[in-house]
């Protein structure tokens, strides 16, 4: 989950940040956001969309890349 890299590739883009986290599940996403909040870090959450503009200056906080592969919906007891 915590790549803690200053640079990471997201699609065709190079993203520079103080910390970079890839969240592959809801639990990892929540943990990353809670950790950044507890540390007082600025937070940028990247979804899976292709419309991304990356500054040459980078981002001064934690970037969380949401890399989940979808959700699993299961019928409850009431269908």
Residue pairs with C-beta under 8 A, 6 or more apart in sequence:
1 21
1 22
1 23
1 24
1 28
1 31
1 32
2 19
2 21
2 32
3 20
3 21
3 22
4 19
4 20
4 21
5 20
6 16
6 17
6 18
6 20
6 58
7 14
7 15
7 16
7 17
7 20
8 14
8 15
8 17
8 20
8 22
8 63
8 65
9 15
10 46
10 52
10 65
11 50
11 52
13 52
13 54
14 54
15 46
15 54
15 58
15 59
15 63
15 65
16 54
16 58
16 59
17 44
17 58
17 59
17 60
17 61
17 62
17 63
18 41
18 59
18 60
18 61
18 62
19 36
19 41
19 61
19 62
19 63
20 62
20 63
20 65
21 28
21 32
21 62
21 63
21 64
21 65
22 28
22 64
22 65
22 67
23 29
23 31
23 32
23 64
23 65
23 66
23 67
23 68
24 67
24 68
24 69
25 68
26 68
29 64
29 66
29 68
32 62
32 64
33 43
33 45
33 64
35 62
36 42
36 43
36 61
36 62
36 64
37 43
39 62
41 61
41 62
42 59
42 60
42 61
42 62
43 61
43 62
43 64
44 59
44 61
44 62
44 63
44 64
45 63
45 64
45 66
46 52
46 63
46 64
46 65
46 66
47 66
48 66
48 67
